[in-house]
Amino acid sequence: MKYYIIAGEASGDLHGSNLMKALYKEDPTADIRFWGGDLMQNVGGVLVKHYRELAFMGFVEVLFHLKTILNNIKFCKKDISDFQPDVLVFIDYPGFNLRIAKWAKEQGIKTHYYISPQIWAWKENRITEIKRDVDKMYVILPFEKDFYEKKHHYPVEFVGHPLIDAIHNHPAKDSIVFRTENQLNDKPIIAILPGSRKQEITKMLSVMLSVVKEFPDYQFVIAGAPSQEFSFYENFITNENIKFVSNKTYDLLSNATAALVTSGTATLETALFKVPEVVCYKGSWISYQIAKRIITLKYISLVNLIMDEEVVTELIQGDCNTKRIREELQQILDTKYRQNLLKKYEELENKLGGIGASEKTAKLIVGDLK
């Protein structure tokens, strides 16, 4: 059977790659064409567009790139028409994917959505589009099932969180080998995860690294995104205690003592690696002012949203400054505080449903087609 998958971000590339592996197991003759990244390309199939060409964030930033986005939508529709898939599989990325889903339903193409758009955070009125245009929805957060079924009377499948699969399948990297390969010293590691897009990295890295001199007994290691060149990060490496690794976030987290993490999927990844973290977020002033008025959630990190309590500290906008980062970093390096936090991380993992999300989803997709 023919599958067309659309993932528009680095996290979607990760989950898309694991879904593709599972689809090939369920359907060995699968013909897969996709929008994604290097991880999906390594599995097989045909890469149509890389997510590097699609990653625009923030309200104002999207307006500046509107022509490019509209051209991508037009190109995508034509490519799907030429391929004639048995099913379209969307992975998050709602601004783009829901537009394609509407068009696809009009063409009579089956539409499956893996990893729900976060309409529980904002744009809840998108439920109307989802009910109309999405045949099957596979959700990965436990509270999403109640949100869809109890609040909006739309049946969904809770498949568990694919990050558990990704982390479970990642081979552990020996600490000595990791440090040797990446020219790191013996000091404990504080991981710096500033995001994957240039805009957010530029905003976040300077403030995250502003505390380096106050922690001389640690080395701060930047997790370079696969979509960015080292030359982009060079200007931020201003101290001998600042190091850099590229496209090795999981190896880094498995060897880290603590982490400073930009809000997003990385907050959950860090928790699942059992690394105490401080969540940091700073957007453009206009984008933040707009977001503050339309997003009604108590928290911005997935860890706190899933647990429905402040398990990890969130430093947002004005609070994301040198003084507060230093204070919170000192706290998560405290032994007693760390022990309590790690107990909460165990509870978090139990809530997420265990391993097998990719396999469950692939079985449901193939089963529906058959």
Buried (B, 14 or more C-beta within 10 A) or exposed (E): BBBBBBBBBBBBBBBBBBBBBBBBBBBEEBBBBBBBBBBBBEBBBEBBBBBBEBBBBBBEBBEEEEEEBEEBBEEBBEBBEEBEBBBBBBBBBBBBBBBBBBBBBEEEBBBBBBBBBBBBBBBBEBBEBBEEBBBBBBBBBBBBBBBBBEEBEBEBEBBBBBBBBBBEEBEEBEBEEBBEEBEBEEBEBBBBBBBBBBBBBBBBBBBBBBBBEEBEEBBBBBBBBBBBEEEBBEEBBEEEBBBBBBBBBBBBBBBBBBBBBBBBBBBBBBBBBBBBBBBBBBBBEEBBEBBEEEEEEEBBBBBBBBBEEEBBBBBBBEBBBBEBBBEBBBBBBEEEEBEEBEEBBEEBBEBBBEBBBBBBBBBBBBEEBE
